[in-house]
């Protein structure tokens, strides 16, 4: 099992592929170009005025009916999933794709031709670190109308499992899986798109797959067909004859894998999830996914990603109750003069020279809840400030050799704000940060407290270290 590359990558040189678009039937040329660090995946329509660029972003998806379509300011690019899957499977981060038409070339209906071209061009390691989004907790998506269920779970690698069940006697129930993205090239990339005969007939009747060919799609025949129907298909696809093999596949097409349809569904999902905009670490399990559900799930992941980024930018402390604290309650009692029932810090989970992070578990039997308020217990804001001040006291008093002989006294509180209620059952996570060096025993700190990722209170505090007589 290969290790995930810690550095970003691009191509060593440009590479070109040509073919026809599946739906337009028009010739199209796609050129992959190297791109700078943090560029990501972008498409450039060279056939349109101004050569507009379209980012590979799930928020730009406008259609998922017959593939995934991106649109920005009127410029569209369609059937992007196979190309994006090839880039993800090759672990390439930064590429500019120039295309002279509205859709990607279909080629053989898989990602393999794209992946072969990318690997032929060569992969160049760049200086910037590759940044992954690690799924932090279970993310669910369901579509009851179509029987779709997708779940993303935390894990150190990129694992993906897909189950397809179309109530078809030919396909049956199929599964496909990869446990590491390095498996994509050999196990998934060559798997071609598929459709059922009734879907093919609908598309033909509506002139929707002008570039379709029996060499770039698996056609599943799950009903009896007459010779007249087969002769018509032979004429449409310019074949001498068309027949149905015993496996229920049209035109004597040999499957590359027994479960090739399921593997192609996995391929599509890898490509659609690239629209999150960042390589993923997580285990994803999907039942009966399609482009619409893939994109919807990608949007859910992106929402979580933005939320986690805001937490990181806002300095929301990470709290894992399973991790051993730096200081337990027994340790804190030795540092602070406060004792029950006024000790409002249960443990210290992080500390450095300038900051400390503490936890207060708010329980229903706190004495102040008896009168604040009967029937609607709320932790008083002044006690939230006191809890934060005690956390700051731990930071300061842990620097002296005899903390039992010292205490801290409030001098000033500025800009105190209470943004939400703190109630029984909440876990208050508090962070105190020195905003100035300690001078003559005077400490100035920024105080913040969260419940989950929600900031509930904050203030600026000044205290003085004093010796207890």
N, C-alpha and C positions, 0 to 999 in steps of 0.2 A: 504494500500500500504506500503510495507516494505521499510525501509531505507537501502541504500546500505551500506554494511559492510565497515567500515573505515580501518580494519586490514586485512592483508593477511591471508589465511587459507591453511591448508593441511589436510591429513587424520589422524585420530587417530591410525589406524592400516592398514596393508595391506589387500587386498581383491582380490579374484580370480574368474574369469569367464571362462568357456570353451564352445566352439561351433565349428562351421565350417565356413570357409571362403566362402563368397558368390560366388566368381569366381573360386577359386581353388578347393573348395569342400573338402579341407583337414582339419582335426581337428586342432584347434588352442586354445592355452591357453593364457589369458591376465591377468596379475597381476598388480593391482594399488598399488603403494608404496607411503608412505609419503615422502615428499621432503623438503629441507630447504627453507628458505625465498629467494625470488627473483630467484628461480629455474625455474619457469614457467612449461610448459608442454613439456616433452621429452619422446620419444619412444626408447626402447632398444631392439635390435634384439638378443635374447639370443641363437638363433639357428645358428648364423653366427660367424666365427672366430673373436675374439677380442670383441665380443658383442658390436658392434657400436651403438652409440646413434644418434638420429635424432630429431632435435628441431621442434616443431610445428610452422613453419615459412612459410609464403606465398611465400617467395623467394626460398623455397626448393620444391615447387610444380612442378612436372614434367608431370602429367597426370590428366585430369579431365573428361575423356570420360565416365567412368562408376563409378564415385565416385572420391574422392580426394586422390591423391598419393603423398607422400613425398619421396624425395631421397637425400641422402648425401653420397658422396664418394662411390657410387655403392650400398649402402644399402637402400632398399626401404621398405615402409610400406604403405598399401593401405586401402581405405574405412575408413578413420579416422574421417569423419565428424560427425557420430552419437556419437562416444566416446567423441569428443571435445565438442559437444553440451551438453552432459550430465554434463561435468565438468563446463562449463559456467553456465548452468542452476542451478547447485548446488552451484555456487559461490565459487568454489574451485580454488585456484591460483597455487599451487605448487604440482605437481604429477609426479612421474617417472612411466612409463608404460612399463613393460617387456612383450614382446610377442615372442612366439617361431615359428613364421611364417611370411609370407610376407603381411598378411592382418588381419584386425580386425575380430573377430567373428561376423556374421550377426545377430545371435539370432533371435528375432522376427521382425527385420527390422526397429526397432525404437530405441530411446534412453532410454526407460524406464528400461530395464534390467540393463543397466550400471548405471543409476541414482539410482535405488533401491540398488544396491550393494555399491555404494559410500556412500549413506546415512546410510546403515547398518554398514559400517566401522566407521562412525562418522566423524565429521568435527572438526578439531582442530584450534583454533585461534592462530595466531603467533604474534610476537612483532612488526614486520615491518608494516608500513602503506601500505595499498593498493593504488597503483597509477593508476588512470584512465586516459585515453586519452579522453579529451572533444573535440568533433568535433567543430573547431573554426568558421567555415563558411560553406556554402553549397558546398558539394563535389558531382560532377555529374559523372555518367558513362552511356554510351549508346552503344548498339550493334544493329545497324539498321538491319543487316542481320537476326538477330534472334528476333527482336522486343523487346529487353531488354532495360529497363531504370531503373536506380537506383540513388537515391539521398540521401545523408546524410546531416542532418541539426542540428544545435546546439539546445540542450535541456538538462535539468538537469538529466534526467533518460535515461535508455536504452529502447527505443521504436522501434518496428519493425512491419512493415506492408508489406504483400506480396500479390500480385494478380497474379493468374495463368489463362491463357486462351489458350487452345490448339486447339481451333476450333473444339471441340469435343461435339457431342450431349449428350454424357454421362456425362462428367465433367462439361460442360458449363464454365462460368466464375466464379472463386472462389476467395474469399478473406480470409485472416487470419491475426490476429494481436495480439500483446501483448503490453501493456503499461508499463510494468515493468518486469524485468528478473525474479522476484519471481513468476510470472504467468506461467513460462515455465513448471514446474513440472506437474501441473494439466491440463494445456490446450494444451501442445505441445508434451511433452516427449513421450507419448504413440503412436504417429502417425507414421504409417508404410510407408515404401517406396512403390512406385507404378510404374507400367509401362503399356504400351498399349500392346495388344495382338500381334500386328505386330512386336513390339520391342522384345517381349519374344521369338517369333518364330525365329527372326534373331539371338538372343543370343544362343538359343538352337542349331540352324543349325551350328553355329560357335564354339560350345562347350565352351561357355564363362561363363556360370553360373552353374558350377558343384555343387555348394552348394545351388542353388536356390530351394525354396519350396513354395508351395501355402500358407504356414502358415507364411512366412516372407516377403510377398509382395502382394500388391493389384494389381490384373491384370484387367485392364479396357478393356472391349470388345466393340469396337465402330464400328463393321462391322458384317454382318451376318457370322455365322460359321456353318459348316456342322457337322454331328454326327461323321464322320470319324476324323475330326480335334480334336474334343473333346475326342474321344477314344485314339488318339495318345497322347494328353496331359495327360490323365489319366495314360497311360503306363509310360510316362517319369517321372511323379511325384509320381508314385506308389500309385495311388488312385483307389478305386473300380470304381468310376464314377466321371466325371467332368461335371458341368452344368453351364449355364449362367443364373443368376437371372434377374428379371425384371429391377433392378437398373443398369444392365450392368457390374456387377462384377462377375468374374469367381469363381466357386466352392463354392457358398453359403457362402462367407466370409462376416461376418457382419462388417460394418464400425463402428469404435469407435466414429467418428464424421461425420456429414453429409459432411463437407468440409475437411475430413482427408487428401486428396492429397495436398490441399493448406497449411494445417498446417504442413505437412511433408516438404514442400518446405521451410517454415519458419524455421523448425528444421535444415535443411541442411544449411541454411544461417547463423544461429547462430553458427553452428560448423565451417563453413568455415571462418567466420569473426574472430573466435578465433585465426586464423593464423596471425592476426595483431600483436599479442604478448602482448597485454595489454587490460584489461577490458575497454569497451567503455561507454561513455555517449553521447547520441545523438539519434535523431530520423531518422530511415532509412526506406525509402519506396522503394519497388521494384516491378516492373512489369515483369512477365515471367522470373524470374532468374533461373540460373542453376549453376552447380559447376564452369564452366569456368568464367562466369560473376561474381560470388561471389568472386572467387580468384582474378580476375582482379580488382574488387572494393576494396578488402582487400589491394592489393598492392598500390592503389591510397591513401587509408587512411594511410598506412605506410609511403608513401612519404611525405604526409602532416605532419605526426607525426615527422618524422626526421627533416623536415623544421622548425617546431615549436620548437623542441628541440635545433636546432642550434641557433635559435633566442634567446632562453632563455639563452643558454650558452654564446652567443655573447653579451648578455645584451641589446638586442633590446627592447626599451621601449614599453610598451603597451599603445596605444592611442585610447581612445573611445571619439569621438567628442560629444557624448551625455552626458558625465559626466561633472559636474560643475568643472571648473578649481580652483586651489588654489588661483592664482592671475589672475585677468582679466587685460586687457590693462589699465584700469583706475588705478588699483593698481600698475602696473609696472611703469607707468609714475611718480608716487609718489616716487618710489625707485631709478630710474635711471635718470641721467641728460639728456639723449638722448630724442629728440622729433622728430616729423615728419619733414622731410621724412627719418630721420636716425634711428628711433626706429625700430629695426629689430626683436623684440620679441612680439608676440601677446598675449600669455598666458603661465602660469606656471601650469603644470599638476601634478607634483610630486616634493617633496622637503624633504630632511632630513638634518642632521648635516653635511654630507659630499658630498651630490650630489643634483643636481637639473635637472629636465627635462622640457624643454620648447618647444613651438610650434611657427613656423613662417609659415603663409599661404602665399605662393608666388603667387601673382596676376600679370596679364598682365600690369596693370597700374603702376607698380613700376617705379620710375623715371629713374633708371639705364638701363632699357630695351630699352630706346630710342636710346642709342648708343652702347649697348652690347647685341646683335648685331642686326641691322636692318634686318628683314627677318629670323633671327635665334636667338631669345632671350634666353640668358643663364645667370643665376645668377652668377656674378663674384665670384671666389673662395675666394678672399679677403673679400668679404661681408659675405660669409658663416662663415669665421673665426670671423668676427665682430659680427655676430648674436650669435655665440657660446660664445664669450667673454661677450656680454651683458647678456646672460643667467647666466654665472658665476658671473657677477656683481650683479645680483638679489640675488644669494645665499649669497654672502659676505655682501652686504649692508643691507640685511634683518636682520642682526645680530646686527646692531648699532641702537641706539634710535633715531638718527637724520640723516637718510640717505640722506636727501636733502643737507646736508653740506659736503658730501663725493663723491668721484668718484674713478674710477679704471683706471690705465694706463698700457698699454702693456709694458713689459720689454723684453720679448723674446718669440719667436715661434719656436719650433723645430719639425722636422719630420712631417711637413704638407703634407698631401696626398689628392688628389682629384680623386675619383674613378669613378664618373659618373656625368653627367650633371644634373643640377637643373633648371627646366624650369617652365614657367607659368602654374598654376594649381596644382603644387606639394605642398605637405604639408611637411615641413622640421621639423622633430622631433629631438631635440638636447639634449644631456646629457653631463653635466659637472660634473666631479668627482675630489675631492681633492686627490692628491696623496701624499701630505705631510701636516703636521699640519701648520696652518697659523702662521708665526713668523715675528714679527716686520712689520706687514702689507704686507708681501710678500705671495702671493698665487700661488701655483703650481697645475695645473689641467690637467686632461686628457679630451680632447674635442672630441666628436663624433657626427655626424649628419646622419640621415637616411631619405630616402623617402620610405615609406612602410617598408619592411624588408631588403632593400638594403642600405648598408653603402655607403654614397656618399662622405663624407669628414671626416678627423680626424687630430688631431695635439696634441702637448704638449705645454701648454701655461704657461707663468709666468706673473703675473700682480702685481701691488702695489696699495694698498688702500691709497688714498691721500685726505687730507682735502681741500675743495674748498675755496679759499680765497675770 
